[in-house]
Amino acid sequence: MDQLQAIRIFRHAVERGSFAEAARRTGLSPAAISKNIRELEAHLRVRLINRTTRRMSLTEAGERYFEQIVRVLDDLSEADRSLGPLQRRPSGLLRVTAPMVFTLTRLSTAIVGFLDRHPDLTLDLKLEDRRVDLIKEGIDVAIRGSDRLEDSSLIARKLMTLRHVICASPGYFARAGRPREPEDLRSHNCVQFTLSGHVQEWSFTREGRTVQVAISGRYKVTNSLAVRDALLAGFGLSLIPRIYVENDIAEGRLTTALDDWAPVETPIHVVYPSRQYVLPKVRAFVDFLIAETQEES
């Protein structure tokens, strides 16, 4: 028995006063109406309707049950209707998690424009570099920078690639020397970003040859802005996404090394729970991210 269908049929029969009218309303046969109500009574173990070939009337139990199910069915209908705006346009609350430095560097100004275009949408943006469980924490969309995405049922779309550079302040290179080959990094004080997939070892490629260098240093940190601050202070060198230090390089505060080698790259993905029944708010934000990052791909 489909209990919800049987309850709805029971309501139709009571409100229209006969099984025949309920049959016309639902498109079912009178026999199907009768069968559903019998099965509902059997499930409840109580008689709901007294009926003869000419008339029907509610029992005391039927009256009490009818009063309750009308409220429940009306609440269900209202719940269905309440989803209408969410299904038609970007609206409601959108929960997003994203890496702090990437978002501040690449997206935070544009996000304001995105919200201006969607006045019915509220954004709860959590800037954090930890790996968030989308399902457990009720997150709609995540931006992730990683060369390793977990195998799961989540949907991941690549947005762009972060290209890295070896850089330090001119003062540091004057004091410690500029590396000429990747192997020279072993003698340098390397500032390590500990949330990357290459904390202990940096990889470089040139003309089809790949070199992996184990690195070490006195400073490990979980935030790329802190890495940048250490570089500007002349503390050491690091492998860092170029977009985080672009202005510093252009204005001479930092300078690059090993420019003829291609360092590791980090893909940036947008991740969301499912392809099915994607709400307009999620689709709109994913489309926004793709448009904002496509020139960097």
N, C-alpha and C positions, 0 to 999 in steps of 0.2 A: 504494500500500500504506500502510495505517496501521500504522507500525512498532510503536508501543506496543501496539496491539491484537494484532498478530502475535506479539509477545514473550509477552504474557499467554496467548495460545492455546497457544504452544509449551510454556509452563510447565504448563498444564492437561493437555496431552497426555502429558507426561513423568510428572507426578505420578499420573495415573490409568491410565497404562500402555496406553492405546489412544485412537485418534481418536474412536471411538464414545462412550466415556465422556466425553471432552473435549467432544464435541458436546452430550451431555445436560447437562453442567455449564454450558455457555455459552449454550445455547438455539440454537446454530447447527447447520447440517447437517454430517454427516461430510465432504461435499464441500467445504464452506466451510472446515472445519478444515484439510483437506489443501491447499487453495489458499493459505491464509495461510502455512502452513509452507513450501510451495514458494517463495513470494515472499520469505519471510525468508531462506531459503537462497540464493536468487538475489541478494538484496541483500548478503549476507555473502560470497558466492562460496565457500561451503563446505557440505558435506552435514552436517546435524545429526543426522538420524535415519535408520537403516536400517530399512525396513519391508517387510513382505510382507502378503499378505491375512490371515495368521493372527497375526503378532506384529510387534513393533517393538523396536528397541534403539538406544541412543545411540551415536553415533560418539565417538571421542576428542575431536574438536572440539565435539560436542554436549554432552559431559559438562562440558567446561571452560566453555562458554557458559552452560549451565544453572546452574552454580555461581555465576557472576557475576550473571546476571539475577535470580536469586532474591533476592540481597542488595539489588539496585537496586529491585526491585518492593516488597520489604518496607519499604525506606526511603521509597519514595513513599507507601505506605499509612500509614506512621507520620507522614509530613509532613501528609497529609490529616487524620488524626485530631488532630494537634496544633492545627489551626485551629479545632477544635470549640468550645472555650471562647470564642475571639474572636468566633465567629459567634452564640453563644447569649446572651452577656451582656457588658456593658462590662468589658473586662479588657485586660491587656497595657500597653504603653507608648503614651501619647498625646502627640504632639509638637504644641505650639501656639505660635504667635507672635502678639504683641499689642502695641499702643501702650502705652508705659510709663505715662504719666500717666492715661490713661483707665482702665487696668486697676487701678492703685493707688487711684484715686478711686472707681471704680464696682464693681469685681468681686473684689478680692483677698480680702476677708473671706468672701464667699460661696463662693469656690473651695474653701476648706477644708471647708465643708459638703458641697459636691459630692463631694469625695474621700471624706468619711466615708460617704456613701451608696453608694459603689462601691468596696469594699475591695480588689477584684481589679485596680484600675486604678492605674497610675503616671503622673503628669503631669510632662512636661518643658516648662515654660513659659518662653519666651524673651521678655523685655520689651525691645523695640527698636522704634524709630520708622521704620527703613528699610523699603523695599519688598522683601519676601522672595520668592524664587522657590520656590513650594511644592514643585514636582516635583523640581527640582534639589537642594533641601536636605532632602527627605524630611519635609516638614511635613504633618501631618494636617489642621489647622484654622488659619486666620488670622483675626484681627480687624483690620479696616482702617477707618480714618477718612479718607474722601476723597470729594470730589464728582465724582471721575473714576476709575472702575474700568477697568482695561485690558480690551480685547476679547479674550476667550480662552475656552477650554473649561471654565474653572473655574465652579463654582456659587456664586453670591453671593445671600445673603438679608439683607434690611435688618433691622437690630435696632432702631435708634432714630435720632433726629436730635439732634445737639448744637447747641443754640441759643447764640449768641454775644452778648456785650455789650461796649460800649466802657466801659472803666473805668480809674481811676487812684486814687492816694491823695488824700485831701482836701488834703494839703500841695501836691501837684503842681498841682491845679486852682487853688488859691489863688495860686500863683506864676505859672502859665502861662495861666490863664483856662480856663473851661469851654466847649467847643465847643457852639454853638447849632444849627449846620447842618453836614451832612457836609463841605462844602467847607472849613470851619474847620480840619479835620484837617491840611490842607497846612502849616499853620504850627506844628504840634506835633511833639514828639520821639516818634515812634511806634516802640514795641518790636515787632519783626517776628519771627513764628514762621516759619522758612524752609522747613519741610516741608509747609506748607499749600498749597492751590491758589490762594491769594490773598495772596502775599507782597508784591507791589508795589502792589496796588490793592485797596481795600476797597469793597464794594458795599452799598448801603442802599436800602430800598424803603419808600414811604409813599403810601397812597391811589393805588396803581397807578403811581406815578412811581418810577423807579429811577435812582439817582445812583451813579456810580462815581468814586472819588476816588483819585488817585495819592498814595501816602504815602511818607514817608522818615523815617529816624531814625539814631541813632548805634549802635544795638544790634540785631544779628540773631542769632538763636539757634535751635537745633534741638529745644529741650525746653520744654514749656509751664510746668513748674515753675520754670524759670529766668526765663521771662516774668513769672510771678507774683511772684517774688522782686524783680525790677526794679520792678514796680509798687508793691509794699509799701515799697520803699526810696525811692519818690518820684522815680524816674529819668525816667519818661515815662508815656504812656498806651498801651493796646493793645486789640486786638480778641481776645477770649479766650472759650472755652466757659464758660458761666455756672456749670456744675457744678464747675469747678475753683476758682472764687473765691466760691462761695455763702456760705460761713461768713465770709469776710473782708468781704463786702458787708453781711451781717446784723449783724456786730459793729462796723461803721464803719471798719475799716482801709482799705477801698476803697470808692469810690462810682462810680456809673455816670453816663453822659452819653448824649445823643441817644436817650433812652428812647422817644420817639415815632416813631423810625425802626426798621425791622426789618433788622438786619444779615444777612450771609450765614449760612447754616446748613450744617453738615457732617453728612452721613449716615454712620452706622456700620454696616458690613456684616460678617457672618461669611462666610468664603470657604473652600471645600473642593474637592477635585479632581473629584469625579464624583457623579452621582446613582445610578449603578449600584453594587451590592454595597457600600453604605455600611455599615461595621462598626458594631456597637452602641456602641462607645466614641465614635465620631464623632457618631452620632445623639444619644447621651445628652448630649454636651457642647453640641451645637447647641441642643437643647431647653432645656438649662440656661441658655444665654445668652439665648434668647428669653424665658424666664420672668423672668429677672433684669432685663431692660431694657424689658419691654413697657409698664410704667407711665410710661416717659419718652418713648414714641414720639409 
